[in-house]
Amino acid sequence: MKFLANENLPMGVIMELRKLGHDILRVDEVKKGMKDLDVLNLSAKEKRILITFDKDFGELVVKEGKKSNGVILLRIHPESLNLIKDNLIKVFEKVFDLENKFIIIEENKIRERSLK
């Protein structure tokens, strides 16, 4: 699976995930300051699942039905890079098919919803 990290995901997390063999690209490695719709379009075009702390993406893909390959929304306090990385890996291992899903990672639970 391929991932697209929003600019708000720390580069240290991205580097750790890459070391573990995950194909992950950060938005600002393509273009800095991309608008949310452009980020979603890039995600869909490259068939990458978006990882973000930005709740606006939930609004765009769930309520407005904007095209997406999938979104992982982090709703945890980013206390450390390891906490973020460990929660993402937990999702990668627990949810086998991340495509076309809206996944929310909270402090003590993971919620998932299929996207149309």
C-alpha positions as CSV (number, residue, x, y, z in Angstrom):
1,M,0.0,0.0,0.0
2,K,1.1,3.5,-0.7
3,F,0.6,6.5,1.6
4,L,0.6,10.3,1.3
5,A,1.3,12.2,4.5
6,N,-0.1,15.6,4.9
7,E,2.4,18.4,5.9
8,N,1.3,18.2,9.5
9,L,2.7,14.7,10.0
10,P,6.2,15.0,11.4
11,M,9.0,14.1,9.0
12,G,10.5,11.9,11.8
13,V,7.4,9.6,11.6
14,I,7.7,9.4,7.9
15,M,11.4,8.5,8.0
16,E,10.6,5.7,10.6
17,L,7.8,4.3,8.5
18,R,10.1,4.3,5.4
19,K,12.7,2.4,7.4
20,L,10.0,-0.2,8.0
21,G,9.5,-0.5,4.3
22,H,6.3,1.6,3.8
23,D,5.9,3.6,0.6
24,I,5.1,7.0,2.1
25,L,5.4,10.4,0.4
26,R,4.9,13.7,2.2
27,V,2.9,16.4,0.5
28,D,5.6,19.1,0.7
29,E,8.0,16.7,-1.1
30,V,5.7,17.3,-4.1
31,K,4.7,20.9,-3.5
32,K,4.6,23.0,-0.4
33,G,1.3,24.6,0.7
34,M,-1.0,22.5,-1.4
35,K,-4.7,23.2,-0.9
36,D,-6.8,20.3,0.6
37,L,-8.6,19.5,-2.7
38,D,-5.2,19.3,-4.5
39,V,-3.9,17.0,-1.8
40,L,-7.0,14.7,-2.2
41,N,-6.6,14.8,-6.0
42,L,-2.9,13.8,-5.7
43,S,-3.9,11.0,-3.3
44,A,-6.5,9.7,-5.7
45,K,-4.3,10.1,-8.8
46,E,-1.3,8.2,-7.2
47,K,-3.6,5.7,-5.4
48,R,-2.2,6.7,-2.0
49,I,-4.0,6.7,1.3
50,L,-3.8,10.1,3.0
51,I,-2.6,10.4,6.6
52,T,-3.4,13.6,8.3
53,F,-4.2,15.5,11.6
54,D,-6.5,17.8,9.6
55,K,-10.2,17.2,10.3
56,D,-11.2,19.1,7.2
57,F,-10.4,16.0,5.1
58,G,-13.2,14.2,6.9
59,E,-15.6,16.9,5.9
60,L,-14.4,16.7,2.3
61,V,-14.5,12.9,1.8
62,V,-17.4,11.9,4.1
63,K,-19.8,14.8,3.9
64,E,-19.0,16.3,0.5
65,G,-18.1,13.0,-1.2
66,K,-14.9,14.2,-2.7
67,K,-12.9,11.5,-4.4
68,S,-10.2,9.8,-2.3
69,N,-8.3,6.6,-2.2
70,G,-8.7,6.6,1.6
71,V,-7.9,8.8,4.6
72,I,-6.4,8.1,8.0
73,L,-7.3,10.9,10.4
74,L,-5.1,11.1,13.6
75,R,-7.1,12.5,16.5
76,I,-4.4,11.8,19.1
77,H,-2.1,14.2,20.9
78,P,1.2,13.9,19.2
79,E,3.2,13.5,22.4
80,S,6.0,11.7,20.6
81,L,7.0,10.5,17.2
82,N,6.8,6.9,18.5
83,L,3.2,7.3,19.7
84,I,2.2,8.5,16.2
85,K,4.2,5.8,14.4
86,D,3.0,3.0,16.8
87,N,-0.7,4.0,16.3
88,L,-0.3,4.0,12.5
89,I,1.4,0.6,12.5
90,K,-1.5,-0.7,14.7
91,V,-3.9,0.4,12.0
92,F,-1.8,-1.0,9.2
93,E,-1.8,-4.4,10.9
94,K,-5.4,-4.4,12.1
95,V,-7.2,-3.0,9.0
96,F,-6.2,-5.2,6.1
97,D,-7.9,-3.1,3.4
98,L,-7.3,0.6,3.9
99,E,-8.4,1.7,0.5
100,N,-11.6,3.6,0.2
101,K,-12.0,3.9,3.9
102,F,-12.1,6.8,6.3
103,I,-10.2,5.7,9.4
104,I,-10.0,7.7,12.6
105,I,-7.3,6.9,15.2
106,E,-8.3,8.2,18.6
107,E,-6.6,7.7,22.0
108,N,-8.2,4.4,22.8
109,K,-10.0,3.3,19.7
110,I,-9.9,3.0,15.9
111,R,-13.0,3.7,13.9
112,E,-13.5,3.0,10.2
113,R,-16.0,3.9,7.6
114,S,-16.3,2.9,4.0
115,L,-16.2,5.6,1.4
116,K,-18.2,5.5,-1.8
